[in-house]
Amino acid sequence: MAKAISSIALILAALCMLGALGSVFVGMIRAGHGGVEGVRRGNQMMWWRVRLQVIAIGLAAVWYFLKGA
């Protein structure tokens, strides 16, 4: 059971990392459009990047602790 949860945590962590990478590119594109609205949307995407990275770190920690179980 722990091995299955460990595998799921690893897959979800990888998806969060890919999502964080994608949000970096989307944020840069949105911020590059200029204007106050573009910068606001770019900052919003960067906050999503931070959230996804925190989730990915948490899931990676879960994977690390469960892989030995």
Rosetta blueprint (number, residue, H / E / L):
1 M L
2 A H
3 K H
4 A H
5 I H
6 S H
7 S H
8 I H
9 A H
10 L H
11 I H
12 L H
13 A H
14 A H
15 L H
16 C H
17 M H
18 L H
19 G H
20 A H
21 L H
22 G H
23 S H
24 V H
25 F H
26 V H
27 G H
28 M H
29 I H
30 R H
31 A H
32 G H
33 H L
34 G L
35 G H
36 V H
37 E H
38 G H
39 V H
40 R H
41 R H
42 G H
43 N H
44 Q H
45 M H
46 M H
47 W H
48 W H
49 R H
50 V H
51 R H
52 L H
53 Q H
54 V H
55 I H
56 A H
57 I H
58 G H
59 L H
60 A H
61 A H
62 V H
63 W H
64 Y H
65 F H
66 L H
67 K H
68 G L
69 A L
